Amino acid sequence: MKHLIITILLFASVVAKADDSKEIDLLAKPILELFKKGDISNVGSKALANSSISDYISKADLVQTDSQFYGYLNVLGEFYSVELIHQQGIEGTFITRWYVLKYKRQPALISLEFYKAKDKWEVHSINLKLELDDYFEERSKIEIGKLGIKES
């Protein structure tokens, strides 16, 4: 009986995680489609349009964010593809996904944050980074630092 209860609990957590992943996929898909279509003029506003977080962001800030996204991405040339490279968070509450956007000139990195306060997931934020080499440089410092550590 004890094994049956443990099995049921494990199965329920796997099903809940799969449902969360599907919900997040549905939220991410229209945002990622904007990049694929080259419709980058209002990425921030469109990403947050159906999120309660937009109630707390001024229209002027959204316009500025849209303008910054457009300005940065417009100079990268032709868009080729998008790829999920990492996901991390607190299961059932807060998840961040990092995607690499492959453009002709250079890659860009976007992170999408998803938050589930009560019953449904929402897009919480969208961030853009163009300096991917900064991530590698920071990681390299950690790895180089480990070289000097000797295990006792």
KAGINOR-V300262 format. One line per field, one symbol per residue. burial: I if it has 16 or more other ideal C-beta (glycine too) atoms within 10 Angstrom, else O. A space follows every 50 residues. Layout:
# KAGINOR-V300262
burial->???
This chain:
# KAGINOR-V300262
burial->OOOOOOOOOOOOOOOOOOOIOOIIOOIIOOIIOIIOOOOIOIIIIIIIOO IOOIOOOOOOOIOOIIOOIOOOIOOIOOIOOIOOOOOOOOOOOOIIIIII IIIOOOOIIIOIIIIIOOOOIIIIIIOIOIOOOOOOOOOOOOOOOOOOOO OO
